[in-house]
Amino acid sequence: MKVGISVYSGNYYTIRANMQYIDMANGLGATRLFTSFNVAMGNRLAFDEVVHIVKYAKSKDMDVMVDVSPEAFKLVGADIVDLRPFYQMGVSAIRCDYGSKDRTNANGRFSFCFL
C-alpha cells in the first residue's frame, strides 16, 4: 500500500513547516502528496507556495495530486485538452473540483486526470 500526506498553503501553514512535514513524511516512507490550488485562489503568494510545494515534493520522488478549479487552470496556463503545464511543474494527477462542469471532467465520467 502506498502512503501519502496532505499539505496546504495559506494562513495556517508556512512554506518552511510544509517542507519539514514533507521531509519527515518522506523519510517515513510516504510516496504521495495531495494539495490544493483552490485554497490559494486570490492569493498570489499562497499560489506560488503551492507551486513550490509541488516541485519540492516531486524532487523527493513523490507522486503529487492537486485539487484544481477552472481558475487554477487559467493561472497555470492549462486547459482540459492541454495539461502540460501541470505535468511540467511535477503534478502526477489532478482532481477537478468546484466550478468544473461534468462535460469538462473527462466527458463527465471521471473527476481525476492522471498525467
PLY file of the C-alpha trace (Angstrom):
ply
format ascii 1.0
element vertex 115
property float x
property float y
property float z
element edge 114
property int vertex1
property int vertex2
end_header
0.00 0.00 0.00
1.24 3.48 -0.82
1.08 6.11 1.91
0.64 9.83 1.42
0.03 13.13 3.15
-1.97 16.29 2.55
-0.26 19.68 2.61
-1.93 23.06 2.29
-0.60 26.56 1.78
-2.11 29.68 3.21
-2.88 31.27 6.53
-2.11 28.36 8.84
0.97 26.70 7.32
4.30 28.28 6.40
6.28 27.05 3.43
9.06 26.01 5.82
6.68 24.00 8.01
5.24 22.30 4.92
8.70 21.40 3.62
9.68 19.98 7.03
6.48 17.92 7.07
7.23 16.62 3.56
10.77 15.70 4.63
9.52 13.89 7.74
6.77 12.01 5.91
9.04 11.11 3.02
11.65 9.84 5.47
8.98 7.60 6.99
8.05 6.17 3.59
5.28 8.45 2.29
5.35 8.47 -1.51
2.26 10.58 -2.29
1.24 14.14 -1.60
-2.13 15.83 -2.01
-2.51 19.59 -2.08
-4.91 22.16 -3.44
-4.55 25.11 -5.75
-8.07 26.10 -4.72
-7.16 27.17 -1.18
-4.65 29.59 -2.71
-7.00 31.23 -5.19
-6.98 35.01 -4.88
-3.66 34.97 -3.02
-0.68 35.02 -5.38
1.85 34.33 -2.61
-0.08 31.27 -1.43
-0.41 30.08 -5.05
3.35 30.43 -5.59
3.90 28.47 -2.37
1.70 25.64 -3.66
3.75 25.52 -6.86
6.93 25.40 -4.73
5.45 22.60 -2.59
4.58 20.60 -5.72
8.11 20.96 -7.10
9.68 20.18 -3.72
7.61 17.01 -3.26
8.43 15.93 -6.80
12.15 16.42 -6.04
11.59 13.84 -3.25
10.17 11.41 -5.85
6.64 11.78 -4.50
3.53 11.48 -6.67
1.62 14.74 -6.39
-2.14 15.16 -6.80
-3.73 18.61 -6.74
-7.26 19.96 -6.46
-7.99 22.37 -9.29
-10.78 24.64 -10.41
-11.26 26.47 -13.71
-9.42 29.44 -12.17
-6.39 27.24 -11.38
-6.35 26.04 -14.99
-6.14 29.66 -16.12
-3.40 30.56 -13.63
-1.10 27.77 -14.77
-1.93 28.23 -18.47
-3.60 24.84 -18.91
-6.91 23.67 -20.26
-8.74 20.34 -20.21
-7.10 19.38 -23.53
-3.57 20.57 -22.68
-2.47 19.57 -19.19
1.27 20.01 -19.89
1.69 23.00 -17.52
0.63 20.79 -14.61
2.91 17.97 -15.74
5.84 20.33 -16.21
5.59 21.57 -12.62
5.58 18.00 -11.31
1.88 17.18 -10.86
1.07 13.49 -11.30
-2.74 13.80 -11.17
-5.39 16.49 -10.86
-8.81 16.40 -9.25
-11.30 18.73 -10.87
-13.10 20.46 -8.04
-15.78 23.13 -7.67
-16.64 25.19 -10.69
-15.88 22.34 -13.09
-18.80 21.21 -15.18
-19.36 17.49 -15.81
-18.66 17.82 -19.51
-15.21 19.24 -18.77
-14.36 16.42 -16.37
-13.22 13.84 -18.93
-16.61 13.86 -20.64
-18.46 13.58 -17.34
-17.04 10.15 -16.48
-14.13 10.89 -14.17
-13.10 13.75 -11.97
-9.44 12.65 -11.91
-6.96 13.20 -14.70
-3.68 11.32 -14.42
-0.71 12.93 -16.13
0 1
1 2
2 3
3 4
4 5
5 6
6 7
7 8
8 9
9 10
10 11
11 12
12 13
13 14
14 15
15 16
16 17
17 18
18 19
19 20
20 21
21 22
22 23
23 24
24 25
25 26
26 27
27 28
28 29
29 30
30 31
31 32
32 33
33 34
34 35
35 36
36 37
37 38
38 39
39 40
40 41
41 42
42 43
43 44
44 45
45 46
46 47
47 48
48 49
49 50
50 51
51 52
52 53
53 54
54 55
55 56
56 57
57 58
58 59
59 60
60 61
61 62
62 63
63 64
64 65
65 66
66 67
67 68
68 69
69 70
70 71
71 72
72 73
73 74
74 75
75 76
76 77
77 78
78 79
79 80
80 81
81 82
82 83
83 84
84 85
85 86
86 87
87 88
88 89
89 90
90 91
91 92
92 93
93 94
94 95
95 96
96 97
97 98
98 99
99 100
100 101
101 102
102 103
103 104
104 105
105 106
106 107
107 108
108 109
109 110
110 111
111 112
112 113
113 114
